[in-house]
Amino acid sequence: MPKTMQSIPKKPRIRVSNERDHEISFRLLLLLFFSIPQSFSAAKIPYKPHCNSIVISSTSNGLKLDLSSFLNIQGGFFSGGEKIFPQNPRSSLSFSKSANFRTQSLYKTETDGILQVQATLHFRGGSVHSFPRNQPFRGGGGADRGLPRFRYRLPKIFHQKGTVSFELSGYWSESSGKLCMVGTGFGYSEEGNSLELSVVFKLNYPKISNISTSVVTGSVESLDTPGSFNYFDPISVVGFSQSSYEYTMIPQAENSCFGLDDGEKSLGLEADNDPCSMFSGSARGRFKLDYGGDCAAAGNCSPVGGNLGFVPSFMTVGGLQCSDNGRLRFYLGFSNSSYHSFNVPLDPKKTLVGEGMWDGERKRLCVVGCRLLNFKDSLARTSVGDCSIRLTFRFPAVLSIRVRSSTVGRIWSTRDRNETGHFERIALRSSKSRLMAVPGLKYSYTQLGRVSRSCGDKAMKRSGKRYPDGNSFEDMRFDMSVKYNKRDIGWGHAAPLSIGDELLANSYSTAVVSSKDALPSLNRSLLNISYIVGFKLAAEYNLGGLSVAQTSSGVNRQIEISAEGVYDAETGTLCMVGCRYLGWSNKNSSADSMDCEILINVEFSSLNPEEGKQHLKGTIRSTRETSSPFYFEPLEMFSSVLYATQAKESIWRMDLEIFMVMISLTLACVFIGLQLFHVTKHPDVLPSTSLVMLIVLTLGHMIPLVLNFEAFFFGNRNRQNVLLWSGGWLEVNEVIVRLFTMVAFLLQFRLLQLTWSARLAEESRKGLWVAEKKALNLCLLLYVVGGLIALFVHWKMEAPLEKLEFVADSRHSIWEDLRSYAGLVLDGFLLPQIMFNIFSYSKDKTLAPSFYIGTTVVRSLPHVYDAYRTHRYIPHFNTSYIYANPGGDLYSTSWNVIIPCGGLLFCIGIYLQQRFGGVFILPERFRPLDYERVPVNSG
C-alpha cells in the first residue's frame, strides 16, 4: 500500500455534527414526541371565566398589526413555582432564573383599544435533573389518566433542564395597560413525570412607559385544582418594558455632569446622537467595579442597597434602547461573577434602571439610576423608586499601563453620608480586551525608565536566527500554559494592545484603532509595546494574598496584568513591567488598588527554529520584598507558537501533500493494473506468485480503509485540530483519498483472488505450497522479532521523554509505534516473494517490472520527501502531515536512507531471481548443486 492513506486533518469548526450526534438527537426527538400526551393538543381553556373581568374579550376584525417589539419582555425574572423549578442542593449544575415573553401575533378587534394577542412565555431556572436510562416517562401524570406508558432507552444519562414553555392567547387593553391570557404548557416534575399545565397569565404593560413604569410585573397562576398532580404555586414575573418611552429624568441626568471635570482629557463621538456605541458589541456592556478606601471604612459599598451577601464586582448593561437625540435607557445588573451574558435577568435586588443623555460639550454620558423596591413579598409588587443614583461614562483620550479601558466612569449617590441608601463613589472600567475605535485614542508609555533599569543589557543575538519584526499583531499574541515548580497551575492568553503608536481594537481580532489601513513597516529592532496578559489559576496558589479557595468565583481565579516594555526584534526577547488589579478587600483599602511591582520576560521562538525548540517561554515574577503581602513566587509561561508566515508555508505544504497523495494512489492503481494485465497475458506465472506478499499488500490497503471509515461513521473525539486557516476542502479531499484507496484495495484483492484460484488449480505442483509455508514461517519470525525490537525501543525511550518539557505530551503510544513498524513491513513487501522464490527454486517471471519497481518507488518517495521536508519545514504540528505521516511509517534521517536503499536491493534481488533462478542471490556454497535441474513442479 502507498503510505499516503492517512487521515487528513480537518478544520476545527464551531459546531461539529457527526453521526453519533445525529443518533443522540434522533433519540431525543423520539423522546420528546412520545412524552407529549396525546390529549394535550386537544385541550382548550376558555378565556371569559378567568380574564373577562380584567380585559373584556372581543372579536378580531382580522387586521394584523406590526409587532415591532411591542408587548415583549426583556431580561425577565421570576420567583415561585417550586414544583416545576425545584432546587436540588445535590445538583452540580443549575440555571439562573429567566423569563422570556414574546408576542407572536397582534390583531385589532371590534372593540376600540382592545387588541387580541397570541404569545409564548418561556421560563428557565432551577437545578438540572438527571433521569437514569430506561426510566419510564409518564404523560400527564401517568396511568391514573388512562394514558400509555412508554419506556425509552436513553443514551447513558438524560439531563432534563428546568424549562417550561406556554402557548398563550388573550387580550390587552390600551387604556389600562393590562394584559390577560390563558393557555397551556408542559414541563417535568422533579421525579421526571411530564406535566400538563393550564394557566392564566396576567401582566401590567402600559402603552407608554417612563422610568417609573419601565419595569412591568405580572403573575402566572395554575388553573388546576390545588393539590392535584399538575397544580403548582403561583409564579411572579418581572421584566423590562419594550414599549414607547418618555424621558422624564433628563434634567437631573444633565445636572449630574456638572462639576465633574477631573482634568482628564476625554474623546467625543463621531456623532453625538450615538451613545449606544459605548455598550453595544460583545463585552462592551460589562464593567468592573473598583471601590475606594472610604467604602472599606464606612461599609457602604453596594449601589443596589440591601444585604446581597457579597460586594458586587461587575456591572452589566441590559435592555439598551437609544433614541435619535442622544438619549438612552437601560437597566444595570450587578453580580460577583466574571461570566458575561447578553441577556441579564432583571433580578430586583441586584438591578438598577436608568435613563440618560450624551453631553457633547463635556464629552460624557450622564445617567440617573433608580433602585427597585417592594419586591420582598412578591415580584408582582415591584416598583421603581429612590432615583438618587448618578452615573457618568466617558472615553479617555490616552491609555496607559494604569488606564486600559476604552470606557471608564463612576457611580455615586446624591444622598448625604448619614442617610439610608448612601454609598461611596465607585469607579467603573470596561473590559480590557475590547477597545472602541474612537478617533484620537492613543497610548502613552509611562514605565520605559523602569523597564530600562529592570531588564539590563541587551540579549545576545543568536547566530542565523530570525524573529518576528513586530509588524504583525498576529505574530505577537500567544496562548500559554502557566507553571509553578514544573507543575501546570493555569492557562491563559497574552496579546499586544499597542505596538509603537498603533493600537489594536481588541485582543481577539486584527482590527487596528487607527485611520491607517495597515500597520506601517517598523524598520527598527527595539519597539515599545504594551500587552494584556490574562490567565486563570486552576490550582491552589497564593498570588499576592488572594488564593483560589478564597475567591467567590469558584475553582478558577482570573488574573489580569497590564504590561508595557520593549521588544527586541533581533533577539526575540520581550521585557515588560506589569500592573495587576488587587481588587477591594479590608486589607487593601488604599485608593491605589494596583500592584505594579511585576516583571515579565518572554523569549519568542525564531521564525526558523531547530526541531524541538519551536516553543515560546517566559517568566512572571514579583519584584517586591518576600515579606510583602503582595509578593508571589515566580511563574513560568510556555507556549507552542505558529507565526503567520509559518502558517502560510504550512498551508502551501498541505496543498502539495494532498497533490502527492492523489498522485501516489493513482500510480499504485496503475501499477496493480499492469500486474493484472501481465498475469492475464501470462496466466502460467500466477501459481508462482507469493500469497504472503499479496496478503501483506491487501491488508496494507484494507486496514487503514476500515479504520478511516470507522472514524467517519462513528466519530473520533481525538480529531486533529490543525490550522484555523485551512478550509473545508480538506474534508472533500479526504473522501477522494478514501475512494482511491478503495479502488487500489479492490484491484489488489482481485490479484490475490486470481493467484489463490490458480494455486488451487495446480494440484500437481504441491511443492509450491511447501515453499509458501517455509516462506511464511521465516517471514513471521522476522516480523515478530522486529516487533519485539520496536516494543523494546519504545519502552527504552519512554522514560527519558517523560522528563522533558513538551516532548512528554507528544511522545508516541505503543499503538502508534506498532503502526509505524507495520509501515516498515509494507516497505519490505518483496521479502515474502524473495523467500518464496528461494524455497521453490522459481525462475518464472512472476512479477512485472512495472509492478515491483513502481510499487517500490511509491513506497520510497515519502521518505525522500520527508528528508526534504525535515530540512525545509519545522514540524510545528505533526498532525498537519498528510503525506509521509510519521504515524504510518518509520521516518528519520537514517530510515529515510535505509528504506529506499533496502527497496532498491529487493528490486535487484527479484530481477536476478526471475532471470537466473530463485537461489541465484544466495552465496554459491548455499546453493544446491543441481538446483538448475530441479523441476519447479515436483511434488
N, C-alpha and C positions, 0 to 999 in steps of 0.2 A: 504493500500500500504506500502511495506517496505520502510523505509526512506533512501533508498540507491540511489534513482533516482535523482541525482544531476548532473548538467552539469560539466563534467570532464574538468579541466583546460587544456588548450592547450599550447604547447611550442610555444613561440613567434618566428616568422620566419622573415627573411629579407624581403621577399615579400609574403604577404598573398593574395591569389587569391580566392575570394569567388564567389558565384553565381551572386551577384549584379555586381561585377567587370566584369564577363563574359557577362552579359547583356549589360552593357555600351560598352564594347569592341566590341560586335557584332553590336551594333548600329553604332558605329564609322566606322567599316569596311563597313557597308552598305553605310554610307555617303560617304566614300572615293570612293567606287566603282561607285556609281551613279553620283558623282560630276565630274568624269573624262569624258570629252567629248568623244562621240563615234568616232568622226572623228579624234581624236588626234593621235591614234596609227598609222593611215594610212599616216600621214604626213611624207615626206622625203625631206630633204633640200639638194640640190646639193652642192658639195664641190668646184668645179672649179671656179664658178663665185666669190666666196668670199675669197678663200685661195690659189689658184694656183699661184698667184704672190708672195706669201710668201714661201710656200713649195709646190713643184710640186707633183701632185698625181701620184701614181704608182700602179701596180697590185701586190697583195700579192702573194708570192710563197708558202704559206701555212706553212712555218716554224715558229712555235711559240717559242718565246723567254721567258726565265725566267725573271720574273718581278723584284724580289729582291729589292723592294722599289724604283726602278728607275721610274723617271717621276712622283714622288709623291711630294706633298707639305705638310710640317708640320708647324703648327702654322699659318695658313693662315689668312690674314686680308683683309678687303675690304672697299671701300667707293663708294658712288654713288647709283644709282638705287632706288631713294627715293620713287618711285611709289609702288614698291613691298616690300620695307622695310621702311614703314612710321614710323615716330616718333610721338607718341601721348603723349603730355605733361600731359594728364589726366590719362594715364595708370599708374597703380601702379606697374607694372612688365614689365621689358624689358630684352632682352638678349644682351650680348656683341657681337660685330660683329666677326664672324669667317668664314673661308673658308676652305673647305676640298676637295682636288683633289686627286683621286685615280685611277690609271691605272688598267683596268680590263683585257685587253689582249694586247699583243705586237707581231707583225708579221714582218718578213723581207719581202722586196718587190723585184721586178725585178731590181730596181734602187739601186745601192750601196749607202749606207749612208742614205737611206730613210726608215723609219720604219712606219708601219701602227699602229695606236693607237686607242683603244677604252677605254673610261674612264667615270667616273662620277664626277661631280662638284656640291658640296653641299654648300649652303650659309645659315647662320643663323644670325639673328640680328633684331633690331628694337623692337617695342612695341608689347605686346600681345593684340590681338583684341578679343573683346567679341561680339559674334553674338547672338542676342536673339533667344530663341527657336521658332520654327515654321517659321523662316525667310527663304524665298526661296533662294536657291543657283543656280546660273546660270552657265551653262557650256559655255565656250568660248565666253563670252560677252553677252549671253542671247538670246532673241528671234530674234534679228536682224540677227542672223546667222542661223535661222531655227532650232535651237536645242531645245529639250524639256526642260521644266522647272519642277523641282522636289521640293516637299515640304517635309521636314523631321521633325519629332517630336524629338527634341533633349532633352537629359536629363538635365533639368534646363537651364544652360548656357554652350554653347560650346566655348572653348577657342582655337583659332587658332594661333599657333606660327608663327612668321615671318620667315619662312623657304622656300627655293626654291631649287629644285634639277634639274640637267640637265644630259641627256644622250648624250654623245658626241662621234664623230668619226672624225679622221683626220690623219695627217702625221707629223712626226718630222724629222728634218734634223740634222744628227750628226755633220756636218761641221759647220753650222751656229748656232746650238743650238736653232733654232726657231721651235715652235710648233703651228700649226693652225688646229682648229677643228670646226665643225658645229654640231648642234644638237637642240634638243627640250627639253622643261621642262614645268612645270606647277607651279603655285602659286596662291595666292589670293591677291586681292586688299584690300585697307583699308575698303571698303564697304562690303567686303565678297564675291565679284564676282570672280569666278575662271578664271584664265588667261592661254591661250595657248601662250607659249613663244618660239620663234625661234631665235637662237643666233649664233654668231660666236665668238670663244674663241681663243685669241692669247696670246702666252706665250714665254718668253725668258728663256730657260732652257739649259745651257751649259752642255756638256757631262762630263767634268771635271771642278770642281769649286775650287776656293780658297777663302780666306776671303773677297776679293774684289767682287767676283761674287757669294758669298754664299746666297745672297738674290735675289730671282727670282721675276720678275714682269710680269704682263700681264693685259689683259682687256677683258671684256665681252660686246659685242655690240648687240643691238636688230636688227633683220632683218625686223621687221615690219615697216610700213610707219610711220614717225614721226606724232604724233597727233592721231594715231589710238588707238583702245581700248587696244591692247596688247603691245603697244610700251612703253619702259622705257629708262631712261637715262643710258649712259654707266657706267659700273662698273669697277673700277680699283682694281687689286688684287696684293697682295704682300705676300711672304711666304719664308720659309727656305728650301733651296735645300737639297735633299737627295742623290745627285749623288756622284760619286767618288770625293775625296777631296785631294788637295795638300796643305800641311802646309808650309806657306811662312813667318810666323812671329815667328818661334820658337826661333831664336837668341835673338830677342827683349824680348820674354817672359822669357828666361833664365836669361837675364841681370836684369830683374825686381826683381829677388830673391836675388841679391847681396846687402849686406849692410842692411839686414832686421833682423839681429839677435837681438831680443829684450830681450834675456836672458830667455825666456820661453821655457821649455822643450816640445818637440813635439814627437809624436809617428809616426812610419812608417807603411807602409802597408805590409801585408804578402807577396804580390807580387807587385814589383814596377811598373808593367805594368797594374795595375788595379785602376787607379784614379777615374773611374766612380762610384766606390762604395761610394764616397763622396756624390753623388747626386741621386743615384738610390734608389728606395723604397719610400713609402708614406711619404711625408712631409720632406724628407731629402734635396730635391732640393729647399727648401724655406728658405730664410734668412731674419732676422730682421736687419734693418739698424740703427746704433747708431751714431749720429752726435756729433761732439765736439763743444767746445765753439767758436773756430775760425769760424765755419760755421755761427753762430749767428751774430758774429761781422762783417764778411765780406759779408754775404748774398750769398755766393757761395756754394750751397748745392747740387744741383741736378746733378747726374752723366750724365744724358742724355742731359742736357742743355735745352735751350728754356724755355718758360713760360708754365708750366703744370697747374698752378693754385694751386698746392699743393707741399709739400715736400715729396718725396716717403718714405714710411716706410718699405716696403717689397720688396725683390728681389727674383724672381723665375727663376730657370734654365729650359730651354726648348730646344727641338731639340737635345738632347745629343747624340753624336756619339763618339765612342772610337776606337782607333787603338791598334795594338799589342805592339807597342813600348812605351806605356805610354803616348801617345798624345791623345788629345780630342778636340772637338769643340762643341759649343752650342750657344744659344742666351739667353740673360738675360732680363726679363720683370720686370719693376718697377711699383709699384702701392702703393696705400694707403689703401688697403683692406686686412684684415686678411684671406679672403676666399682663399683656395688653389685649383687650377685647375691643372689637369695633362696635359692639352694641352693649354698652354698660348698663346693667339693670339699675333702675331708679329705686334704690333702697332708701326710704325716707330718712333713716337715722345716719346715713352716710352721704347725703346728697344736698347740694345747693342748686337753686335755679337762679338764672341771671339774665340780664339784658344789658347791652352797652352800645357804644359807638366809637368810631375811629376818629381821633383828633389829629387831623392832618398837620396842624401847626406845631403841636408838641410831639408828633410822630409816635403816638402810643394809643393803645386801645384801652378805653375806660369802661369799667363794668360795675354794676350794682348786683350784689348777690343776696339772696333771701334763703333763710332756713325753712325747713318743713316741720310743721307742728301737729299736735293732736293725733298722732298715729299709734300711740301705745296700746289703746284698747282695740282699735280696728283700723286697718289701712283705708277703709272706706270713708273715714272721717278726716283723712289727711288734708291739711290746708297750708297755704303759703303765708309766712309772717316773718317778723324780725329781719327787715331788709337793711340792717346796719353794717353789712359787709361790703367792702370795696376791693376791687382787683384792677391791676393795670398790667398790660403786656407791651413789650417793645422789642425792636430788632437792634441789638448792639452793632455799632459800626465796626468795631475792632474785636477780633477774637484773640485769646492768648491762652497760656497754659492754665490760667485760673478761670477764664471765661471761655467755655467751649460750646455753649448752647446758642443757636441762632435766634431763639426766642427766650426772653427772660421776663420776669415780672415779680409782682409781690401781691400779697393778700393781707388785709388787716381789718380790724373792727373799729368803727367810729364811736363805740361806747367808751365810757370812762373806765379806767382800770379797775375800779372797785365795783362796777356794775356786773350783774349776771350776764353771761354771754360774751364778755370781753375776752379777747385772746391777743397775744403779742404778734407783731409783724412777722410774716413768713416769706422767705424768698422762693421764687419759682424758677425753674430752668427746664428747658425741653431736652429731649433725648440728644446725647452727643453724637449718635450715629447718623442723625439726619440733619442736613443743613438746607435752609431755604435759599434759593438762588436770588438773593436780594442784591441788586446792583450796588456796588460800592463796598461790599463786605471784604474786609482784609484781615490778615493775620499778623500779629506783632510778636516777634521772638524776644522774650524778656529774660531768658535764662542762659544765653550763649556764653556769658562770662563764667558762670558756674560750670558749664559743660567743658569749657577750655581748661579750667583748673582740675576738674574731676577726671577727665579722660586721658590726660597725659600726652605723651608723644604719639606721633602718627605711626600706625602699624606698618610693618614692612610688607611691601608688595611681594606676592608670591609669583615666581617666575612663570610666564606663559599663561597666567590665568586672567580671564576676563570676567567682569561682574556687571550687574545692572547699572546703567548710567544714570538712573533716576529720572529719565524722560517719561517713564510709564508708571502710572499709579498701580496698574495691574501687577507689575513685577515686584512691587514693594510690599504688597499685602500678603499675609500668610495666616493659615490656621496653625495651631500649635497645641502640643501637649505640655502640661506643666508637671515637673517632677520635683520631689524633695527627698534627698537621701536616696536617689536612684529609684524612687517609688512614684508611680503616677498618682497625682492627687487632684488633677483637674485638667481642663481643656479650655481653649479659648480662641480668640481671633485678634489680630493686630492689623491695622490699616492706616495708611497715611491720611492725615487731614489736610496737610499742605506740603508742597514741595516748592521751595523758594517762595514766590509770591502767588502761586496758584493754589486755589482751594478746591477740594473735592466735594461734590454735592452731598454724598453720604458714603459710608464705609462699605456699601454693598453694590455700588454702581461705579461707572467710569465717567459720569457727567461732572464737568468742571464748572465751578461757580466763577465764571469769567465771561467777558464779552468776546473773547477769542474763540475761534473754532477748535483749536488744538493746542496742546501744551507745547510751547516753543522748545527748541533744542537747547539744552543747557550744557555748553561745552566747557565745563569745569569739573574738577574732581571732587571738591568739597561743596556740599549742598546743605543749606539749612532745611530742616524737615521737622514736621510735627506729626505725632501719632495718636491714635486712640487704641489703647490696649485693654481688652476685656477678657476675663476668664472666670470660670466657675470652679470653686473648690468642692470636690466630691468626697473628701476625706477629712477627718478631724485634723485641723491645722490652725494654729493660733496666729493670725495676721493682725498684729497691732492691737491685741486685746479683744478682738472680736472673733470668737471661734464659731465654727459651723454650727455646733449644737446650740449656741446661744441666740442664733438668728431666728426670726419668726418665719422666714421664707421656706423653712423645711431643710431638706437634705443638702441642697446646693446653695452656696452664697456667691452672688455675683460681685466681682471686684472690678472696678473701673479705674484706669490710670490714664491721666492726660500727660503726654510726654512731648518734649521737643529737644532737638540737638542737632548733630552734624553727621551726615553720611559721606563716607569717603568712597567714591566710585572706583578708585584704583585698587583698593584693598578689600572692598566689600564689607567694611566694618561700619556699624552704626552705634553711636554713643549718645545717650539722651538722659536728661534729668526728668523725673516723673513726679506727678502730684496725684494723690488719690483723696477722694472724699471720705472723711472719717465717719460721717453720719452723726446724728444727735444722740447724746447719752448724758446721764448725770455726771459721768467722769469727764465728758468733753463738753463743757458749757461755754467754751470760748467762741466768739463770733467767727474766728478763723478756723473753719472746720475742714481744712485740707492739710495733709501731710505731704510736703514737697521734698522730703529728705529721701528720695529714691533714685537709684542709678540703674539704668538699663543698658546693657551691652549686647549687641547682636552681630554675629558673623554670618553673612549670606553665603550660600554656596555659589560657586562660579558658574558661568554660562557653559564652560567646557570642563566639568568636573571629572575626576577619576572615578572609576566604579567603586561604589561603597562610600563615597564622600560627597554625595549629592544632597546632603541634609543641612538645613539651617540649624544653628544652635545659638543660645544666648543665656543671659542671666538677668535676674531682677533681684536687687539687694537693697537693703536699707542702710543709709549712711549715719543713722542715729547711734547713740551710745546703746550698748546692750541693756543698760538699766532703764532706758526709756520705755514707757508703756506702749509706745507705737513701734518699737523695734520688731523686726521679724527676720527669721533666718533666710539665707539666700535661696532663691528658687531658680530652677533651670528650665529653659524652653527648648523644645525640639520640634522640627517641622520638616516634612518632605515637600520640597518646593519644585514647582514646574513653571518655568518662565514662559512668557508669551512666544518668544522665538522658538523655544524648545517645543511648545505645543504645536506650532505650525509645522515644525520639522516632523513631529510625531504623526500628524495628520497626513503629511505627504508620504511618510514611510508606510502608514497603514494602507493608503491607496495603492502604493507599489506592491505591498504584500498581498493584498486582495487580488491584484492582477496576476501575481506569480502563483497564487493558489489556483486560479482558474486555468492558467497555462499548464501547471503540473498535473492537475486532474485530467485535463484534455489529453495531454501526452500519455498519461497512464492508460486511458481508454484506447488510444490509438495503438499503443504497443501490445496490449492484450488482444485487440482485434487482429493485429498482424500475426500473433501467435496462433489464434484460431484459424486464420487463413492458411498458415503454414501446416497445421495438423490436418486441415481439410484436404490440402493438396497432397500431404504425405501421411495418410492415416496409419501406416505401419509403424510410425515412431511413437504413437500415443502410449503404448504399454511401457515404454522406456522412460516416461516422464515420472519424476518423483511425486508421489501423492503427498508426502510430508511437506514438500516445498509449496505445493498448490494449496494445501490446508493452511499453512502459515500466511500466505498471501491473502487467501479468502478471509481468514479471521482478521487480518490487518485492516480490511475494508469494513467487515461486518461489525466488529465490536465498537469502534468509535461511532458508527452509524446508529447502533442501538442505543448507546449512551446518550447521544445527542438527541434522538427522538424522545427518550425518556425525559430529558431536561426540557424538551419543547412542550410535551403534553402534560407533564406533572409539575413543572416549575422547579427552578433551582433557587433556593433562598440565598445562595452564595454567588449570585451572578456577579460578573466582574463590572465594577464601576470604573471606567477607564478615563474618558475625556469628555468634558462637557461640550467641547467644540465639535464633536462628531455628530453626525446626523442619523436619521432612521434608515439611511441607505445601507448601513451595516447589517441590519436585520434582513433586508432584501437579499444581500449577498450571502448571508448565512443559509437561506433557503436554497439559493442556487448551488452553493457548495454541497449541500446535502443531496441535491438531485444528481450532481455529477458523481458524487461518491456512490450513490445508489446504482448508477449506470456501470461504474467500474466494478462494483461488487457483483452485479448480475453477470457481467462478462466473465469475471474470474470464476464465478460459480459454474458457469456453463463449461468452461475449460476443465474444471475439476470433474464435472459430471461425465464429460466425454472420455477423460482419462480413466476414470473408475470403470466405466462400461467397457472400454477397450481392454483393460486389465482382466476383468472378469471373463471376457470372451476368449482370452488366450490361456485356456486351461493347460495347454501343453508346456507353457513357459512358467512353471512353478518356481523356478529359480529367481524370478523377479520378485516374488513375494518374500522369499528368504532374504534377498538383498535389501528389500524395503524394510523388513523387520530389523536387520542389523543397522541400517542407516538411522532408523527411528530410535533404537536403543542408544546409539552413540550420540545422536543429537540431543536426546533428552538428558543424557548425562552431562553434556556440555552446558545445556541450558540451566539445569538445576545447580551445577557448580557456579555458573555465572550469577544466578540469582542469589545464592548464598553469599557470594563475594559482595554483591550490591547491598545486601542487608547488613553485612559486617561493616562496610564503608559508611553506610547511613548511621548506624549506631555509634561508630567511632567519631563521626563528625558532629553528631547532635549535641553532645555535652559541651564542647567548647563554644558552639554557636549560641547556646542559651545565655552565655555570659556577655555577649556582645550587644550593644545598643542597636536597635532597628533590625539587625540581622536575625535576631531571635524571632521576630514577628514574621519574617519572610522565609524561614527555613522550610525545607520540603518535608512532607509527611512520607511515611513508608509507602503509602499507595502511590504518591507522585513519583518516588524514586523507582518503584517497580514499573510504572508506566514508561518511564524513560528507558529502563532496561528492555522492556518489550519493544521499544523503537529500535534498540540495537539489534534485537533478534530479527526484526524486519529488514534492517540494513544488510544482514547476512543471509538473505533469503536463498542464495545459491548454495549455501552449505549443505542442505539435505540432498540436493541434486548431485553435488560433487561426491558425497559419501555413497549415494546410490550407484553412481557410475563406477566407483571403485569396487564395490562389493558385487556388482553384476557384470563387471568387465565390459560394460556397454561401450560401443563405438558408434551408436546411432546419433545422427544429427537431430536430437530431440528438440532442442530449443532454437528458435530462430534468433540470429544475431541481433535483430532489431528488438527482440523481446528482452533478452538478458542484458544487453548493453544499454538499451533505452531505459529499462526499469532501474538499473544501477545508477544511471545518470540522474534520474528523477529523485532517487534516494540520496544522492550525494550533493545535489545542488543546494539544499537547505544548509548544509554545513559550509559550503563555500560562501553562501550569503551571510550566514551567521558570523563568519570570520570578518567579512566586510562590515557588517552592522556593529560588531563589537568595537571596531576602530572608528566608526563614523558616528554612532549614536551611543548615548549613555542610557542604560536601562532604568529610567525613572519608574516606569510601570511595566513590569514583565507581563502583566495581564493584558497589555495592549498588543502583544505579539500575536500576529495572525499566522504568519508563515515562519517556519523554523521555531515553533514554540518550544521552550525548554521543557515543558511538561510532557512532550511527546517523543523525546529522544535525548541522547547524551550530547550536550553542546559545551565545548570548552576549546581552548587553543589546541590542546593535544588531540582531543577527539575529532575536531574538525580536520585534522590531518590523517589520523588513523583510519577513520571510517571510509573516506573516499579512496585512500590507498588500498584498504582491505577489499573494497568493492572492485577495484581495478584488478587486483590479484585473483579474485574469484572469477572475473570475466576471462582472464587469461587461462585460468585452470579449465573452465568449461570449454573454451576454444580448443585447447590442446587435447582434452579428453574426447571431444567429438571428432577430432582429426586423427589422433593416434591411438585412442583407446582409454578406457577408464582409469587404468593404473599407470598410465604414462607419466603422470605428475609425481608418482612415488619414486624414491631412490631405487636404483637398479637392484640392490640386494633385497628389497621388499617386494619386488615384482615376481610373480610366478614365472618359472622358466618357459612354460608353454601357454602363457596367457593369451597369445595371439591365436592359438589353435583351439582354445576352449570355446565351444559354441555358446552363444548367449542364451539360447532357448533350451539348454539342457535342464532336465527336471529331475 
